[in-house]
Amino acid sequence: MAADEAPAQQLRDRQCDHHVGLTTVLGDSPRLAAADASSWTETLVASYVWGQGDNGYGAYRLGEILRDSSAEAVLGRAVAVLADDGAVAAYRELRGAIRGLGPAFFTKFLYFVGGAVPDVPGPRPLVLDQRIARVVRAYATRVGQEAGLEQPARLATWLWSDGGWTPHRYSVYLRWMHGATEQLTRSTHGPPTPDLLELALFRGAWTPQRAPAGSPGPPDGFTAASEELAAQEGLHETGDCRISD
């Protein structure tokens, strides 16, 4: 295998693993019945188990979340909002709505539901958790250094904390990931979908890099989409809490 083919092959291998994860949670059906309100708590449980893996405290945390008697109704409303208004609006609907359920896990719920609900407006939801935020933070720091910003690491840490991301920050993340995927699909190393790119970042199979100045073809990574990471609009967010999941 040629050296320049190795990253693409690694991503293809991980896409197979990712498909297995999707099938485990969603079953054989390509979509969930949007009208079947009884399924949303079950979908949350499945996505939570998928995300927790084999650690020893997931069952207790999930039990605390499910103690909320409004959980089913809240999830159902979020799914309806996702179908009508898109991923960011659904994120806003779930943020702080169920005690103990933070964005690292409710974005997993939205991701799996988003793969099953047809015609979601705008970019489809993706998982945003602590590990992904730290990858983005490291890249944002590099972008800030190259842009000559003062204290780029501090700014990146403020924008991409370990949890409690605002709906605006989730919107930036989605636009960044979908924009990066569009760039990368024009190169030999590009994953075909944003969720595969998210998986590659999560597993450390690929690290975003800027292309060398003057190099031909599209940038290798997030050059255009990354401008959001250093944008001043990030300094004007409100209610950006710092609560970890």
Residue pairs with C-beta under 8 A, 6 or more apart in sequence:
1 9
4 188
4 189
5 188
7 189
7 205
7 206
8 188
8 189
8 190
10 200
10 205
10 206
11 189
11 191
11 196
11 200
11 205
11 206
14 196
14 199
14 200
14 203
14 205
15 191
15 192
15 196
15 199
17 199
18 195
18 196
18 199
21 50
22 112
22 115
24 46
24 50
25 43
25 46
25 47
25 50
25 112
26 32
26 112
26 115
26 116
29 116
30 116
31 115
31 116
31 117
31 118
32 39
32 43
32 113
32 116
32 117
33 39
34 79
34 80
34 83
34 117
37 72
37 76
38 72
40 72
40 75
40 76
40 79
40 113
41 66
41 71
41 72
41 75
43 75
43 109
43 112
43 113
44 65
44 71
44 75
44 101
44 109
45 62
45 66
46 112
47 105
47 108
47 109
47 111
47 112
48 58
48 62
48 65
48 105
48 108
48 109
49 58
49 62
50 108
51 104
51 105
51 108
51 127
51 129
52 58
52 61
52 62
61 100
64 99
64 100
65 71
65 98
65 99
65 100
65 101
67 99
68 74
68 98
68 99
68 100
70 98
71 98
71 101
74 93
74 94
74 97
74 98
75 94
75 98
75 109
77 93
78 90
78 93
78 94
78 97
78 106
78 109
78 110
79 90
79 113
79 117
81 89
81 90
81 93
82 89
82 90
82 110
82 113
82 114
82 117
82 120
82 125
83 117
83 119
83 120
84 121
85 121
86 120
86 121
86 122
86 123
87 110
87 114
87 120
87 122
87 123
87 124
87 125
87 126
87 170
87 174
88 122
88 167
88 170
88 171
88 174
89 167
90 110
90 125
91 103
91 106
91 107
91 110
91 125
91 167
91 170
92 167
94 101
94 103
94 106
94 109
94 110
95 103
95 106
95 167
98 106
102 163
102 164
102 243
102 244
102 245
103 128
103 129
103 163
103 164
103 165
103 170
103 245
104 127
104 128
104 129
104 130
104 163
104 245
105 129
105 245
107 125
107 126
107 127
107 128
107 129
107 170
108 127
108 129
110 125
111 124
111 125
111 126
111 127
111 195
113 125
114 120
114 124
114 125
115 124
115 195
122 174
123 174
123 175
123 177
123 178
123 194
124 194
124 195
125 174
126 173
126 174
126 177
126 194
126 195
126 198
127 195
127 198
127 202
128 165
128 170
128 173
129 202
129 245
130 162
130 163
130 244
130 245
131 202
132 198
132 201
132 202
133 160
133 161
133 162
133 163
133 165
134 160
134 162
135 201
135 202
135 207
135 208
136 160
136 173
136 176
136 229
137 156
137 157
137 159
137 160
138 156
139 208
139 222
139 226
139 229
140 152
140 155
140 156
140 159
140 160
140 226
140 229
140 230
141 152
141 153
141 156
142 152
142 210
143 152
143 210
143 226
143 229
143 230
144 152
144 153
144 155
144 156
144 229
144 230
145 152
146 210
147 230
149 155
149 230
152 230
155 230
155 234
156 229
159 169
159 229
159 234
160 169
161 240
161 242
162 242
162 244
163 242
163 243
163 244
163 245
164 240
164 241
164 242
164 243
164 244
165 173
165 240
166 237
166 238
166 239
166 240
168 233
168 234
168 237
169 234
169 237
169 240
172 228
172 229
172 234
175 225
175 228
176 222
176 225
176 226
176 228
176 229
177 194
177 197
177 198
177 225
178 194
179 222
179 224
179 225
180 194
180 197
180 208
180 221
180 222
180 225
180 226
181 190
181 191
181 192
181 193
181 194
181 197
183 190
183 218
183 219
183 221
183 222
183 223
183 224
183 225
184 190
184 191
184 197
184 220
184 221
185 191
185 192
186 217
186 218
187 217
187 218
187 220
189 206
189 220
191 197
191 200
191 206
197 206
199 205
200 206
201 207
201 208
208 221
208 222
208 226
209 220
209 221
210 219
210 220
210 221
210 222
210 223
210 226
211 217
211 218
211 219
211 220
211 221
211 223
228 234
